[in-house]
Amino acid sequence: MQITKENTVAEVVSKNLGSDHVFSKYKIDFCCGGGDTLEKACKESGVGFEVIKEEIEAINSKISGTLNTNDVDIPTLIDEAKGGYHTSISDAIFEILPLAAKVAEVHGADHKEVIEINELTKGVEVVLTETFKNSILSLYPIINEVVESNEKSEEISLELLQDFQKAIKRNEIAQNLMGDSFKEISKLSSNYITPAGACNSYNFLYKSLKVLQHQVHNYMHFEKNVLIPKTLKIIE
């Protein structure tokens, strides 16, 4: 893919392996802000377009190739969401929750921010659980039904379309909540930098939260900018 200023952030992430890491490095939102052009995103983050382009191309040359989700069918994408994103994120938050509570208990007196971070992390877990539940019980079955109707050349009912929009809306609300929570966690933690002399648990918590934020943003991008648009093309 030839990267230009007119490309959206979502387009670049969808077709260039490793570009998500570059965008995260420069604090460019590739999920909720994925519809922005590279020109706009670079201007807002204060980084030059050529810098972004060169770093993404450098990563691509190492990885050897680009990712084109147009070549992957929708059922496979759903399997990737459930078996990949859902599993890895659930495992990560399961390990982080007791760690965040421990750090808050031990270091909260001297570092009030870890108490807030602990509460925000618990909130993220609640929203994630509801998001996964909505996707598995509502969004993905609806998408599969759309695919099946298309394969049978059957008309997609208005009721199904309305249910699809409702499921999308529920996840969009959840994604915005999680996005705001991670922005606050990042701010409170000074972008996941621990204070001098921090213990191993403190360091590991911040490292794990940073990784979790990246995982969640990837998942949010995957649903919003890959899976759902691919389904909408069938409906159109």
Secondary structure by P-SEA (a helix, b strand, c coil): ccccccccaaaaaacccaaaaaaaaacccccccccccaaaaaaaacccaaaaaaaaaaaaaaaccccccccccaaaaaaaaaacaaaaaaaaaaaaaaaaaaaaaacccccaaaaaaaaaaaaaaaaaaaaaaaaaacaaaaaaaaaaaaaacbbbbaaaaaaaaaaaaaaaaaaaaaaaaaaaaaaaaccccccccccaaaaaaaaaaaaaaaaaaaaaaaaaccaaaaaaaaac
